[in-house]
Amino acid sequence: MTGGIVANETANTFPKLLERNAHIRGKRVAIREKDFGIWQSWNWSEVAKEVRSLACGLQVIGVNRGDKVMVCGDNRPDLYWSLTAVQALGGVPVPVYQDSVADEMQYIYEHAEATFAIVENQEQVDKVLGIKDKIPSLKGIVYTDTRGLRHYNHPSLYDFAVVQEEGRKYDAANPNFYKEKISSGAGEDICIMLYTSGTTGRPKGVMLSFDNMIITSANCSELEGLSDQDDILAYLPMAWIGDNIFSFAQSYVSGYCVNCPESSETVLEDLREVGPSYFFAPPRIFENILTTAMIRIEDSAAIKRKMFHFFMNVAKRVGLDVLDSKPVSLGDRLLYWLGDILVYAPLKNVLGLSKIQLAYTGGVAIGPDIFIFYRSLGINLKQIYASTEAAVFITIQRDGEVRPETSGKPALGVELKIAEDGEVMFRSPGVFQAYFKNAEATHSTKTDDGWVHTGDAGFIDGDDDLRIIDRSNDVGKINNGAMFAPNFIENKLKFFPHIREAVTFGDGRDNVAAFINIDQESVANWAERRNLAFSGYTDLAGQDLVYDLIQECVESVNKDLAGDENLKSSQIKRFLILHKELDADDGELTRTRKVRRSVVVERYGELIEALYSGKTSCEVEAEVTFEDGRKDNIRANLKIREAIINGGTQAIAADTAYGGK
């Protein structure tokens, strides 16, 4: 085909890989999008044409080699095409979180020295226009959705469709331009810049090369046997490294189909329709899916609830062995088979997970109970240890060797070592090139011989699997000398569908205390079944019966911790339920929903001290930011509860292990 690459040419950039896919699997569907309830599809040949016309159009409006082009919006085919089109011109796409507030967006635009932006809709256009005067390098904004923008006459605005049409004209007049441009690209070129979540400070721009992304993607695809027969749902933020690997890089390498949901509100519905074979979700998503399932179970008839809990106990006992093809008694195998017919298969179908052949979770540690829940259903869920600076893959659990407490063995091409202070370090083909305009941070993170400091504490066990303890900076000690690993405890709390977020304290203290965010949907459903009236989150969170409910969850975790010699001192003595949800817009969470501990400690220091005093309540006032940018203050008198501390060895009761009551 015109502009294609010959079969023996090294496909070492994404534009070259696209041409290869158009040549060898041109009629196979590459990407789909649900719009107004209807799925629309583009095959690889059609995608190649869309990207080619867009790249030529971007050349017309002034995008040049080395330009940083911001990309912002929901998961849309035209935004994924934008990544490749910018790369074809030698530019560097810089995806931005679509829910970023103006200050966050301005910092990234300024720091990246953005020259152009390709955004989805009027909301994103308005955000960029609001900061444009402060971004002298920004020349133009391309928008893909014209709704609401008909009367916008700003000279720097460009309609995506018009840019493509101009590109087709340019291509016709310059037929060799596109081929020459993509031929000049090389594997060592920077292909994308992704900003870190900024857990401990300002986000850093991580520069990744085509080699970083393509080799890492190919190694994982080879290890797991991914092919163009697979499907994935693209619903995670495009600004996150995970989406760039799973919904972009691996698709180009393996040729599988990427499915874009209609909106963030319809993800679970679209997941059921697509039935992907390959799926990635951070722990929060798996927690949300579990919460949704448990709400439905609790709303069902008593006989269905009893049947569910009975067969889930069967699954908990033998499901992992069945999945790993290990010996199981005939009686248990028959029970599991019956459970699959009555419970597991219908549940997986409702959740959209029936066709899953491979699922990953990572980003932060997942609670062991949540992990076991999904695997016991027969879902091949595996943990990976990942990093933006690694182009995702550092370790991957191997089939038949999956244990909830480990992160698996090094991915293909990855080397691991544990530093003297216990920090995990790695070296791999995915190691980032540098932090943009931050030589000091680059030098402190990456050694001269390519080893990367992860900032995580861990060790390699007797089976050569990596075990992550916690973030190095977060691991501490209780005053009795026992280790305090906050993330581990928090993940156990978040297993319960009634708990959305938890923050624990204990370093340098005599005991452990906790902040709890209730899951409003789950607890509201629970309250409505009991005719408990409430006016909103703050009112619901302060109810005595809700405190009783959360106390049961906390004390169940304490029973479990009591059975671990290393963690029995980490049982939670006192807790409170926060009056508001921790929010990224308020700076308390990152855009990937990681807790910014330093912000929480600074903002709620008075509440922390109250937990370690004899107080049974504490007055609090806090500022909240609404979606439209308005701010308001919330005042509340928060109760503080004591939880039972266990001295002996006990496990979580079976009826609460899956959120049942």
Rosetta blueprint (number, residue, H / E / L):
1 M L
2 T L
3 G L
4 G L
5 I L
6 V L
7 A L
8 N L
9 E L
10 T L
11 A L
12 N L
13 T L
14 F H
15 P H
16 K H
17 L H
18 L H
19 E H
20 R H
21 N H
22 A H
23 H H
24 I H
25 R L
26 G L
27 K L
28 R L
29 V E
30 A E
31 I E
32 R E
33 E E
34 K E
35 D E
36 F L
37 G L
38 I E
39 W E
40 Q E
41 S E
42 W E
43 N E
44 W H
45 S H
46 E H
47 V H
48 A H
49 K H
50 E H
51 V H
52 R H
53 S H
54 L H
55 A H
56 C H
57 G H
58 L H
59 Q H
60 V H
61 I H
62 G L
63 V L
64 N L
65 R L
66 G L
67 D L
68 K E
69 V E
70 M E
71 V E
72 C E
73 G L
74 D L
75 N L
76 R L
77 P H
78 D H
79 L H
80 Y H
81 W H
82 S H
83 L H
84 T H
85 A H
86 V H
87 Q H
88 A H
89 L L
90 G L
91 G L
92 V E
93 P E
94 V E
95 P E
96 V E
97 Y L
98 Q L
99 D L
100 S L
101 V L
102 A H
103 D H
104 E H
105 M H
106 Q H
107 Y H
108 I H
109 Y H
110 E H
111 H H
112 A H
113 E L
114 A E
115 T E
116 F E
117 A E
118 I E
119 V E
120 E L
121 N L
122 Q H
123 E H
124 Q H
125 V H
126 D H
127 K H
128 V H
129 L H
130 G H
131 I H
132 K H
133 D H
134 K H
135 I L
136 P L
137 S L
138 L L
139 K L
140 G E
141 I E
142 V E
143 Y E
144 T L
145 D L
146 T L
147 R L
148 G L
149 L L
150 R L
151 H L
152 Y L
153 N L
154 H L
155 P L
156 S L
157 L E
158 Y E
159 D E
160 F H
161 A H
162 V H
163 V H
164 Q H
165 E H
166 E H
167 G H
168 R H
169 K H
170 Y H
171 D H
172 A H
173 A H
174 N L
175 P L
176 N L
177 F H
178 Y H
179 K H
180 E H
181 K H
182 I H
183 S H
184 S L
185 G L
186 A L
187 G L
188 E L
189 D L
190 I E
191 C E
192 I E
193 M E
194 L E
195 Y E
196 T L
197 S L
198 G L
199 T L
200 T L
201 G L
202 R L
203 P L
204 K L
205 G E
206 V E
207 M E
208 L E
209 S E
210 F H
211 D H
212 N H
213 M H
214 I H
215 I H
216 T H
217 S H
218 A H
219 N H
220 C H
221 S H
222 E H
223 L H
224 E H
225 G L
226 L L
227 S L
228 D L
229 Q L
230 D L
231 D E
232 I E
233 L E
234 A L
235 Y L
236 L L
237 P L
238 M L
239 A L
240 W L
241 I H
242 G H
243 D H
244 N H
245 I H
246 F H
247 S H
248 F H
249 A H
250 Q H
251 S H
252 Y H
253 V H
254 S H
255 G L
256 Y L
257 C E
258 V E
259 N E
260 C E
261 P L
262 E L
263 S L
264 S H
265 E H
266 T H
267 V H
268 L H
269 E H
270 D H
271 L H
272 R H
273 E H
274 V H
275 G L
276 P L
277 S L
278 Y E
279 F E
280 F E
281 A L
282 P L
283 P H
284 R H
285 I H
286 F H
287 E H
288 N H
289 I H
290 L H
291 T H
292 T H
293 A H
294 M H
295 I H
296 R H
297 I H
298 E H
299 D H
300 S L
301 A L
302 A H
303 I H
304 K H
305 R H
306 K H
307 M H
308 F H
309 H H
310 F H
311 F H
312 M H
313 N H
314 V H
315 A H
316 K H
317 R H
318 V H
319 G H
320 L H
321 D H
322 V H
323 L H
324 D L
325 S L
326 K L
327 P L
328 V L
329 S L
330 L H
331 G H
332 D H
333 R H
334 L H
335 L H
336 Y H
337 W H
338 L H
339 G H
340 D H
341 I H
342 L H
343 V H
344 Y H
345 A H
346 P H
347 L H
348 K H
349 N H
350 V H
351 L H
352 G L
353 L L
354 S L
355 K L
356 I L
357 Q L
358 L E
359 A E
360 Y E
361 T E
362 G L
363 G L
364 V L
365 A L
366 I L
367 G L
368 P H
369 D H
370 I H
371 F H
372 I H
373 F H
374 Y H
375 R H
376 S H
377 L L
378 G L
379 I L
380 N L
381 L E
382 K E
383 Q E
384 I E
385 Y E
386 A E
387 S E
388 T H
389 E H
390 A H
391 A L
392 V E
393 F E
394 I E
395 T E
396 I E
397 Q L
398 R L
399 D L
400 G L
401 E L
402 V L
403 R L
404 P L
405 E L
406 T L
407 S L
408 G L
409 K E
410 P E
411 A L
412 L L
413 G L
414 V L
415 E E
416 L E
417 K E
418 I E
419 A L
420 E L
421 D L
422 G L
423 E E
424 V E
425 M E
426 F E
427 R E
428 S L
429 P L
430 G L
431 V L
432 F L
433 Q L
434 A E
435 Y E
436 F L
437 K L
438 N L
439 A H
440 E H
441 A H
442 T H
443 H H
444 S H
445 T H
446 K E
447 T L
448 D L
449 D L
450 G L
451 W L
452 V E
453 H E
454 T E
455 G E
456 D E
457 A E
458 G E
459 F E
460 I E
461 D L
462 G L
463 D L
464 D L
465 D L
466 L E
467 R E
468 I E
469 I E
470 D E
471 R E
472 S L
473 N L
474 D L
475 V L
476 G E
477 K E
478 I L
479 N L
480 N L
481 G L
482 A L
483 M E
484 F E
485 A L
486 P H
487 N H
488 F H
489 I H
490 E H
491 N H
492 K H
493 L H
494 K H
495 F L
496 F L
497 P L
498 H L
499 I E
500 R E
501 E E
502 A E
503 V E
504 T E
505 F E
506 G L
507 D L
508 G L
509 R L
510 D L
511 N L
512 V E
513 A E
514 A E
515 F E
516 I E
517 N E
518 I E
519 D L
520 Q H
521 E H
522 S H
523 V H
524 A H
525 N H
526 W H
527 A H
528 E H
529 R H
530 R L
531 N L
532 L L
533 A L
534 F L
535 S L
536 G L
537 Y H
538 T H
539 D H
540 L H
541 A H
542 G L
543 Q L
544 D H
545 L H
546 V H
547 Y H
548 D H
549 L H
550 I H
551 Q H
552 E H
553 C H
554 V H
555 E H
556 S H
557 V H
558 N H
559 K H
560 D H
561 L H
562 A H
563 G L
564 D L
565 E L
566 N L
567 L L
568 K H
569 S H
570 S H
571 Q L
572 I E
573 K E
574 R E
575 F E
576 L E
577 I E
578 L L
579 H L
580 K L
581 E L
582 L L
583 D L
584 A L
585 D L
586 D L
587 G L
588 E L
589 L E
590 T L
591 R L
592 T L
593 R L
594 K L
595 V E
596 R L
597 R H
598 S H
599 V H
600 V H
601 V H
602 E H
603 R H
604 Y L
605 G H
606 E H
607 L H
608 I H
609 E H
610 A H
611 L H
612 Y L
613 S L
614 G L
615 K L
616 T L
617 S E
618 C E
619 E E
620 V E
621 E E
622 A E
623 E E
624 V E
625 T E
626 F L
627 E L
628 D L
629 G L
630 R L
631 K E
632 D E
633 N E
634 I E
635 R E
636 A E
637 N E
638 L E
639 K E
640 I L
641 R E
642 E E
643 A L
644 I L
645 I L
646 N L
647 G L
648 G L
649 T L
650 Q L
651 A L
652 I L
653 A L
654 A L
655 D L
656 T L
657 A L
658 Y L
659 G L
660 G L
661 K L
